[in-house]
């Protein structure tokens, strides 16, 4: 059998096993949270209801309807069966909406926020890091501490800072939400303009924090490559500096590309804090609401989406690395 095919089959086997373990934990962990979601639903519905027997019947009816009256192992088998059919169940807190429907309406908001932020921060951060390593001197002394500061600020702190300055004080941007509550979601210039205004502050809060990490990583890798033997040998051979820098940049970019792939794989769950601060209608806000209401199907559905994205991103990295660098493939097969 071809060496590369054996490499891929082995990796696929490990990722399949990891996925099965993750799915199992994905089912169990939400149910370990203290509390009963049906009791919370009934308590909300039974406000002002004095008949205890009616409350009990309502509780038992919902327990049966959502299948929580069955043994945990039986619930797990039902969960796996639904999963193989592509069904994630019905949300407890947003009944009768299905988990698939909730995720489908929330994911575009998160991708629309995260994808441009990740790409922008990655490009700007790598350029600043590379320039800091190559130029050194005053430029490096200014950029490096600034990037350290940006990377050290938590997402929620940056979000609150931008919100306070540009929304509350200057009133340049709205406080939160995905669009103006006075508008209906409709493809028009007014609606698109409202979406962009609501999008700006969450986008900037993500970019400012993320580009610091990319810049620091790129600067460190570029400095390491600039001090390697092949660079010194190339200089002694009289090779043009522009050509040497091009090779240095290519080698320094490899870990950054890996990091970008992982970031793209995790982006559906990466803006949780930012979405909460800005009340942005993405998948992170949905997950936060689901945890507060113990909405097991919605928690499992969202975390399963995140798990799948992470595993898929890592598997694609393994495929690309196996093609680009045969040493990695050989080393893995020798283990």
VMD Tcl script that draws the C-alpha trace (Angstrom):
set ca {
  {0.00 0.00 0.00}
  {1.16 3.52 -0.81}
  {2.96 5.17 2.14}
  {0.84 8.29 1.95}
  {-2.42 6.27 1.86}
  {-1.33 4.34 4.99}
  {-0.48 7.65 6.64}
  {-3.94 9.03 5.85}
  {-5.77 5.86 6.95}
  {-3.95 5.86 10.26}
  {-4.75 9.52 10.85}
  {-8.38 8.98 9.84}
  {-8.69 6.12 12.34}
  {-7.36 8.23 15.21}
  {-9.62 11.16 14.33}
  {-12.65 8.87 14.08}
  {-11.93 7.48 17.55}
  {-11.42 11.00 18.90}
  {-14.73 12.09 17.37}
  {-16.61 9.18 18.97}
  {-15.13 9.97 22.41}
  {-15.96 13.67 21.93}
  {-19.56 12.83 20.97}
  {-19.93 10.71 24.12}
  {-18.54 13.45 26.36}
  {-20.68 15.94 24.45}
  {-23.77 14.01 25.60}
  {-22.68 13.38 29.20}
  {-21.12 16.70 30.29}
  {-24.19 18.97 29.90}
  {-26.18 16.51 32.03}
  {-23.64 16.83 34.84}
  {-24.58 20.49 35.31}
  {-26.56 20.85 38.52}
  {-30.29 21.42 38.03}
  {-33.20 20.12 35.99}
  {-34.15 21.99 32.79}
  {-37.75 20.78 32.93}
  {-38.14 22.04 36.49}
  {-36.97 25.48 35.27}
  {-39.46 25.45 32.38}
  {-42.35 24.34 34.59}
  {-41.45 26.91 37.26}
  {-41.69 29.66 34.63}
  {-44.96 28.35 33.19}
  {-46.56 27.70 36.59}
  {-46.22 31.22 37.93}
  {-49.49 32.01 39.66}
  {-50.59 28.35 39.46}
  {-51.61 27.08 42.92}
  {-52.58 23.52 42.00}
  {-49.56 21.38 42.98}
  {-51.00 18.28 41.31}
  {-51.35 20.13 38.02}
  {-47.75 21.32 38.28}
  {-46.61 17.73 38.87}
  {-48.58 16.46 35.84}
  {-47.09 19.26 33.73}
  {-43.59 18.31 34.90}
  {-44.12 14.61 34.11}
  {-45.61 15.46 30.71}
  {-42.57 17.51 29.70}
  {-40.15 14.91 31.09}
  {-41.83 12.29 28.92}
  {-42.05 14.55 25.86}
  {-38.32 15.35 25.95}
  {-37.35 11.77 26.85}
  {-35.70 12.69 30.16}
  {-37.75 10.11 32.08}
  {-35.78 7.29 30.44}
  {-32.49 5.81 31.74}
  {-29.38 7.76 30.77}
  {-27.96 4.95 28.62}
  {-31.22 4.72 26.66}
  {-31.14 8.51 26.16}
  {-27.57 8.13 24.86}
  {-28.59 5.48 22.31}
  {-31.47 7.68 21.12}
  {-29.03 10.60 20.86}
  {-26.63 8.51 18.71}
  {-29.49 7.29 16.52}
  {-30.73 10.83 15.92}
  {-27.17 11.94 15.22}
  {-26.69 9.32 12.50}
  {-29.90 10.60 10.89}
  {-28.59 14.16 11.03}
  {-31.03 15.23 13.76}
  {-29.87 17.17 16.82}
  {-33.19 17.24 18.64}
  {-35.60 19.95 19.76}
  {-34.50 22.86 21.96}
  {-35.90 22.87 25.49}
  {-35.77 26.63 25.88}
  {-36.98 27.55 22.37}
  {-39.50 24.74 21.87}
  {-40.68 23.78 19.25}
  {-37.66 25.06 17.26}
  {-35.14 22.38 16.31}
  {-31.47 22.69 17.22}
  {-30.53 22.54 13.53}
  {-32.76 25.54 12.80}
  {-31.32 27.59 15.68}
  {-27.73 26.81 14.65}
  {-28.48 27.54 10.98}
  {-29.78 31.02 11.85}
  {-26.92 31.80 14.28}
  {-23.83 30.47 12.47}
  {-23.91 33.07 9.63}
  {-23.71 35.87 12.22}
  {-20.69 34.27 13.92}
  {-18.90 33.49 10.65}
  {-19.64 37.02 9.39}
  {-18.00 38.38 12.55}
  {-15.15 35.90 13.05}
  {-13.93 35.17 9.51}
  {-13.10 38.78 8.53}
  {-11.62 39.42 12.00}
  {-9.37 36.33 11.88}
  {-8.16 37.01 8.32}
  {-7.56 40.73 8.99}
  {-5.72 40.08 12.28}
  {-3.65 37.30 10.68}
  {-2.54 39.40 7.71}
  {-1.85 42.62 9.66}
  {-0.24 40.75 12.57}
  {2.12 38.76 10.34}
  {3.14 41.85 8.38}
  {3.85 43.82 11.58}
  {5.75 40.90 13.12}
  {7.87 40.35 10.03}
  {8.67 44.07 9.72}
  {9.60 44.25 13.42}
  {12.03 41.33 13.00}
  {13.60 42.63 9.77}
  {13.75 46.35 10.52}
  {14.63 46.08 14.23}
  {15.63 49.38 15.84}
  {12.96 51.97 16.72}
  {10.22 50.24 14.73}
  {10.65 47.03 16.73}
  {10.82 48.95 20.03}
  {7.45 50.54 19.28}
  {5.61 47.63 17.65}
  {6.69 44.81 19.98}
  {5.49 46.38 23.29}
  {2.27 47.52 21.58}
  {1.59 43.98 20.36}
  {2.39 42.55 23.81}
  {-0.13 44.94 25.32}
  {-2.79 44.08 22.72}
  {-2.27 40.35 23.24}
  {-2.48 40.71 27.03}
  {-5.88 42.45 27.00}
  {-8.73 39.92 27.42}
  {-11.47 39.90 24.78}
  {-14.12 41.06 27.25}
  {-11.94 43.97 28.45}
  {-11.30 45.18 24.90}
  {-15.02 44.81 24.10}
  {-16.07 46.82 27.16}
  {-13.43 49.49 26.45}
  {-14.59 50.01 22.84}
  {-18.22 49.90 23.94}
  {-17.62 52.57 26.59}
  {-15.60 54.87 24.30}
  {-17.38 54.66 20.96}
  {-20.92 53.64 21.89}
  {-21.67 55.18 25.28}
  {-19.42 58.29 25.23}
  {-19.12 59.28 21.58}
  {-22.35 57.58 20.41}
  {-20.74 56.67 17.08}
  {-21.94 53.06 17.13}
  {-24.90 51.18 18.66}
  {-24.54 49.52 22.06}
  {-25.36 45.98 20.92}
  {-27.39 43.61 18.79}
  {-26.98 42.49 15.21}
  {-29.12 45.24 13.65}
  {-31.57 47.95 14.68}
  {-34.67 46.54 16.43}
  {-36.76 48.97 14.37}
  {-35.81 47.13 11.17}
  {-36.96 43.81 9.77}
  {-34.31 41.47 8.29}
  {-34.59 42.38 4.63}
  {-32.00 42.77 1.88}
  {-31.88 46.55 1.57}
  {-29.23 49.26 1.89}
  {-30.77 50.46 5.16}
  {-30.64 46.99 6.70}
  {-27.10 46.28 5.42}
  {-25.91 49.63 6.80}
  {-27.43 48.82 10.19}
  {-25.75 45.39 10.22}
  {-22.37 46.95 9.39}
  {-22.70 49.58 12.15}
  {-23.55 46.88 14.71}
  {-20.74 44.70 13.34}
  {-17.93 47.30 13.63}
  {-17.18 47.31 17.37}
  {-17.27 43.50 17.87}
  {-15.07 43.16 14.77}
  {-12.50 45.70 16.02}
  {-12.41 44.18 19.52}
  {-11.49 40.79 18.04}
  {-8.93 42.19 15.57}
  {-7.08 44.31 18.15}
  {-6.57 41.37 20.52}
  {-5.82 38.67 17.93}
  {-3.31 40.60 15.83}
  {-1.05 40.96 18.89}
  {-0.62 37.20 19.14}
  {0.00 36.78 15.41}
  {2.57 39.61 15.38}
  {4.49 38.21 18.38}
  {4.52 34.71 16.88}
  {5.69 35.93 13.47}
  {8.38 38.15 15.00}
  {9.77 35.26 17.07}
  {9.82 32.83 14.13}
  {11.40 35.39 11.80}
  {14.14 36.22 14.32}
  {14.83 32.50 14.79}
  {15.08 31.95 11.03}
  {17.32 35.01 10.56}
  {19.84 33.51 12.99}
  {19.97 30.03 11.46}
  {23.04 28.63 9.71}
  {21.52 28.62 6.23}
  {20.95 32.41 6.39}
  {24.56 33.03 7.46}
  {25.83 30.68 4.75}
  {23.64 32.40 2.14}
  {25.03 35.80 3.12}
  {28.60 34.50 2.86}
  {27.77 33.12 -0.58}
  {26.72 36.59 -1.68}
  {23.06 35.77 -2.28}
  {20.84 38.85 -2.52}
  {19.26 39.87 0.79}
  {15.79 40.11 -0.79}
  {16.02 36.46 -1.83}
  {17.19 35.39 1.65}
  {14.32 37.29 3.29}
  {11.85 35.59 0.96}
  {13.00 32.14 2.15}
  {13.06 33.28 5.78}
  {9.49 34.54 5.44}
  {8.30 31.27 3.88}
  {9.81 29.16 6.68}
  {8.53 31.49 9.41}
  {5.01 31.33 7.93}
  {4.56 27.55 8.40}
  {3.50 27.68 12.09}
  {1.37 30.75 11.34}
  {-0.51 28.84 8.62}
  {-1.13 26.00 11.09}
  {-2.44 28.49 13.62}
  {-4.69 30.08 11.00}
  {-6.20 26.71 10.06}
  {-6.94 25.94 13.72}
  {-8.44 29.39 14.23}
  {-10.72 28.92 11.24}
  {-11.77 25.51 12.58}
  {-12.68 26.95 15.98}
  {-14.19 30.23 14.83}
  {-17.83 29.15 15.38}
  {-17.14 29.03 19.10}
  {-14.38 31.58 19.42}
  {-16.38 34.79 19.87}
  {-18.39 33.74 22.93}
  {-17.32 36.57 25.26}
  {-17.47 39.22 22.54}
  {-20.95 38.16 21.47}
  {-22.17 38.23 25.08}
  {-20.80 41.75 25.70}
  {-22.34 43.11 22.50}
  {-25.45 40.90 22.66}
  {-24.54 39.77 19.15}
  {-26.93 37.10 17.76}
  {-24.25 34.53 16.95}
  {-23.55 30.97 18.05}
  {-21.60 32.08 21.14}
  {-24.60 33.99 22.49}
  {-26.82 30.97 21.80}
  {-24.44 28.69 23.71}
  {-24.39 31.07 26.68}
  {-28.21 31.14 26.77}
  {-28.39 27.36 26.41}
  {-26.03 26.82 29.37}
  {-28.04 29.21 31.55}
  {-31.29 27.36 30.77}
  {-29.73 23.85 30.80}
  {-30.87 23.33 27.22}
  {-29.13 19.94 26.72}
  {-29.90 19.46 22.99}
  {-28.77 22.99 22.10}
  {-25.59 22.75 24.21}
  {-24.72 19.39 22.61}
  {-25.53 20.64 19.11}
  {-23.35 23.74 19.36}
  {-20.40 21.99 21.04}
  {-20.64 19.19 18.46}
  {-20.34 21.81 15.72}
  {-17.24 23.25 17.41}
  {-15.70 19.79 17.92}
  {-16.30 18.87 14.28}
  {-14.72 22.12 13.10}
  {-11.61 21.62 15.25}
  {-11.10 17.99 14.21}
  {-11.70 18.76 10.54}
  {-9.24 21.67 10.62}
  {-6.56 19.53 12.27}
  {-7.14 16.63 9.87}
  {-6.77 18.96 6.87}
  {-3.51 20.24 8.38}
  {-2.26 16.65 8.67}
  {-3.12 16.03 5.00}
  {-1.37 19.20 3.81}
  {1.71 18.62 5.99}
  {1.96 15.05 4.74}
  {2.05 16.35 1.18}
  {4.33 19.33 1.81}
  {6.84 17.70 4.18}
  {7.48 13.94 3.60}
  {9.59 13.85 6.81}
  {6.44 14.25 8.93}
  {4.75 11.38 7.11}
  {7.77 9.09 7.53}
  {8.19 9.95 11.21}
  {4.54 9.18 11.92}
  {4.74 5.79 10.21}
  {7.91 4.80 12.06}
  {6.23 5.18 15.48}
}
mol new
graphics top color blue
foreach p $ca { graphics top sphere $p radius 0.5 }
foreach p [lrange $ca 0 end-1] q [lrange $ca 1 end] { graphics top cylinder $p $q radius 0.2 }
display resetview
